[in-house]
Amino acid sequence: MKTITRYALVLSTALGLAGGASAQEYTSGEVTKIDAAQKKLTIKHGELANLDMPAMTMVFVVAEDSMIEEVEVGQKIEFTADRVNGRITVTDIR
């Protein structure tokens, strides 16, 4: 029984489900360029705490193709980003 409990704890920690895990915070930004063909957005953004990254302008890939259609150059957004398959990726936009 202890082995199953230990395994469940390790699994929940790896998935970020253990106590103390929090939802990712949104970061403010402004879309400065859209590359629809490459599915990339250039965003001037505030600090990305989860990536230990200061405010800057940088290119992101998008997690879903439809995100490209949701924004336009000059638009202020709030977004989340994370490392996905080794690439810094916009995972949500609102």
Long-range contacts (C-beta under 8 A, 24 or more apart in sequence): 24-50, 24-80, 24-82, 24-91, 25-49, 25-50, 25-80, 26-78, 26-79, 26-80, 26-92, 26-94, 27-78, 27-79, 27-80, 27-81, 28-76, 28-77, 28-78, 29-76, 29-77, 29-78, 29-79, 30-74, 30-75, 30-76, 30-77, 31-71, 31-72, 31-73, 31-74, 31-75, 31-77, 32-57, 32-73, 32-74, 33-59, 33-73, 34-68, 34-71, 34-72, 34-73, 35-59, 36-68, 39-65, 39-68, 41-67, 41-68, 41-71, 41-90, 43-77, 43-79, 43-90, 45-79, 48-81, 50-81, 50-82, 51-81, 51-82, 51-83, 51-88, 58-88, 60-88, 60-89, 60-90, 61-87, 61-88, 61-89, 61-90, 62-89, 62-90, 63-89, 63-90, 63-91, 63-92, 67-93
